Amino acid sequence: MIGIIVVAVFFAGMGIYGLAAPAALVRPFGIQISGPHARSEVRAVYGGFGLAVAALLVVAVIDDGIRRGAVIAVAVALAGMAAGRLVGRVFDRPAAFYPIWFYFWVEVVLAAILWFAVN
């Protein structure tokens, strides 16, 4: 249960940060926010999605009936994000550890935490 809560807190933090400061959230990746449409997109994808995942994980802690499925779904989503970074390694070859490899390992570790929480 603690692992699920830790991952929920991570997603809640990402969600709040994405809603409050979209340009700051994506700045480490070299992404420039050019206007209201771009801010709205970052708020939706990082903010809204992050808070929705956090809420789902909180419900999963409370409700045994959905726990396994919800937690595995989030673990697979995190693994998919990490896999996308590996594809980026092949095509783009990021050199620095931060931010790409840092978040790759965050995603791998959080996916593993969730996986082992329900298996």
C-alpha positions as CSV (number, residue, x, y, z in Angstrom):
1,M,0.0,0.0,0.0
2,I,2.8,2.5,0.8
3,G,4.3,2.0,-2.6
4,I,1.0,2.9,-4.3
5,I,0.7,6.0,-2.1
6,V,4.2,7.1,-3.0
7,V,3.5,6.8,-6.7
8,A,0.2,8.7,-6.2
9,V,2.0,11.5,-4.4
10,F,4.5,11.7,-7.3
11,F,1.7,12.0,-9.9
12,A,-0.2,14.5,-7.7
13,G,3.0,16.6,-7.5
14,M,3.5,16.4,-11.3
15,G,-0.2,17.3,-11.8
16,I,-0.2,20.3,-9.5
17,Y,3.1,21.5,-11.0
18,G,1.8,21.0,-14.5
19,L,-1.4,23.0,-13.8
20,A,0.4,25.8,-11.9
21,A,3.6,26.3,-13.9
22,P,3.4,24.5,-17.3
23,A,6.3,26.4,-18.9
24,A,8.6,25.6,-15.9
25,L,7.6,21.9,-16.0
26,V,8.8,21.4,-19.6
27,R,11.7,23.8,-19.6
28,P,14.3,21.1,-18.6
29,F,13.4,19.3,-21.8
30,G,14.1,22.4,-24.0
31,I,10.5,22.8,-24.8
32,Q,9.4,26.5,-25.1
33,I,5.8,27.3,-24.4
34,S,4.7,29.8,-27.1
35,G,1.2,30.8,-26.0
36,P,-2.1,29.8,-24.4
37,H,-2.7,26.8,-26.6
38,A,0.7,25.3,-25.6
39,R,0.1,26.1,-21.9
40,S,-3.3,24.4,-22.1
41,E,-1.8,21.3,-23.7
42,V,0.8,20.9,-20.9
43,R,-1.8,21.6,-18.3
44,A,-4.0,18.9,-19.8
45,V,-1.3,16.2,-20.3
46,Y,0.9,16.7,-17.3
47,G,-1.6,18.5,-15.0
48,G,-4.9,16.9,-15.6
49,F,-3.6,13.4,-16.4
50,G,-1.2,13.5,-13.4
51,L,-4.0,14.4,-11.0
52,A,-6.3,11.8,-12.5
53,V,-3.7,9.1,-12.1
54,A,-3.1,10.2,-8.5
55,A,-6.8,10.0,-7.8
56,L,-7.1,6.6,-9.4
57,L,-4.3,5.3,-7.3
58,V,-5.9,6.7,-4.1
59,V,-9.1,4.9,-5.0
60,A,-7.1,1.8,-5.7
61,V,-5.7,1.9,-2.2
62,I,-9.3,2.2,-0.8
63,D,-11.1,-0.2,-3.1
64,D,-9.8,-3.8,-3.3
65,G,-12.0,-4.5,-6.3
66,I,-10.1,-2.2,-8.6
67,R,-6.7,-2.2,-7.0
68,R,-4.9,-4.8,-9.1
69,G,-6.2,-3.6,-12.5
70,A,-5.7,0.1,-11.8
71,V,-2.2,-0.4,-10.4
72,I,-1.1,-2.6,-13.2
73,A,-2.5,-0.1,-15.7
74,V,-0.5,2.7,-14.2
75,A,2.6,0.5,-14.0
76,V,2.3,-0.3,-17.7
77,A,1.8,3.3,-18.6
78,L,5.0,4.2,-16.7
79,A,6.8,1.4,-18.4
80,G,5.6,2.7,-21.7
81,M,6.9,6.2,-20.9
82,A,10.3,4.6,-20.1
83,A,10.2,2.6,-23.4
84,G,9.5,5.8,-25.3
85,R,12.7,7.3,-23.8
86,L,14.6,4.2,-25.0
87,V,13.3,4.9,-28.5
88,G,14.5,8.5,-28.1
89,R,17.9,7.1,-27.2
90,V,18.1,5.3,-30.5
91,F,16.9,8.3,-32.7
92,D,18.0,11.3,-30.7
93,R,20.9,10.1,-28.5
94,P,20.4,12.4,-25.5
95,A,23.9,12.8,-23.9
96,A,23.2,14.2,-20.5
97,F,21.8,12.2,-17.6
98,Y,19.3,14.9,-16.7
99,P,16.5,15.1,-17.7
100,I,16.0,12.2,-20.0
101,W,17.8,9.4,-18.2
102,F,16.8,10.7,-14.8
103,Y,13.1,10.4,-15.7
104,F,13.7,7.1,-17.4
105,W,14.9,5.7,-14.1
106,V,12.1,7.4,-12.2
107,E,9.5,5.8,-14.5
108,V,11.2,2.4,-14.3
109,V,11.4,2.5,-10.4
110,L,7.8,3.7,-10.0
111,A,6.5,1.0,-12.4
112,A,8.4,-1.6,-10.4
113,I,7.1,-0.3,-7.1
114,L,3.5,-0.6,-8.5
115,W,4.1,-4.0,-10.1
116,F,5.4,-5.5,-6.8
117,A,2.7,-3.8,-4.8
118,V,0.1,-6.0,-6.5
119,N,2.1,-9.1,-7.3
